[in-house]
Amino acid sequence: MTRESQAPLLVVEDLIVAYGNQPVLEGVSLTARRGEISAVIGSSGSGKSTLLRCIVGLLSLRMGRILIGGRDLSTAPNDERESILRTVGFAFQNAALLNSMTTGENVALPIVEAWGTDEATALMLARIRLASVGLVGVADRMPNELSPEMRKRAGIARALALDPPLLLLDEPTTGLDPTAARALDEVVLGLKRRSDNAIVVVSHDVDSITTIADRVIILADGKVLAAGTLNDVRANPHELVQAFFHRSLLRPDSHSSLLDQLEWRQ
């Protein structure tokens, strides 16, 4: 069976989300398949962060549904929701490591909490997860002893702690110098090669997107502006799409720069 014929691991279907009376996502749909990297990009306030929060079950939906592994997250009872969400790994933009714990203990924590594994076994598994992202020999180091890139890698290792089939990465290369960012891209590509994960990346890093993404979805004002394979989206003639990929300014009468349009909203 080819990847194209496999059912998507993640299906976001006609999502409508609002904060009060203010719509944030309007009819957003996307799919993510095993063995592929999907990148989500868009302007400030376009709904990228809201989309991630929906996928990890933190926001209620006004309409639409989210299927993970064929199970509907939005209608599942609480015990099944917990089971579904354990199949999702989330790496935060700032890694969000606990400074009071060693790097290995940070990665081991979800293993102990979710599986009830004893500490020694959890730490052994944590070392394996750290090695999978190129971090060998750092399990006993504190997070503040790691470089920014190493902390990002450790955050990804923790997201992989429970061996989830769906991995979400929030701005993995933000704040890194070009060399470190390229090295982190190789980590993500290595995960794709060695596993059968479906990987969804939110990023505004053009170089990273063109290096790692198989599919791209661009959000604008809470709606899907363009979606498809990387090559298809890059060929889309829409002015904002072309401005993003060519790092060019919009028309002078737009009165805004590319940065204004595409910067990440915290």
Secondary structure, DSSP 8 states (H G I E B T S, - for coil): --GGGS--SEEEEEEEEEETTEEEEEEEEEEE-TT-EEEEEE-TTSSHHHHHHHHTT-S--SEEEEEETTEETTTS-HHHHHHHHTTEEEE-TT----TTS-HHHHHHHHHHHHH---HHHHHHHHHHHHHHTT--S-TTS-GGGS-HHHHHHHHHHHHTTT--SEEEEESTTTT--HHHHHHHHHHHHHHHHHS--EEEEE---HHHHHHH-SEEEEEETTEEEEEEEHHHHHT---HHHHHHHHT----GGG---HHHHH----
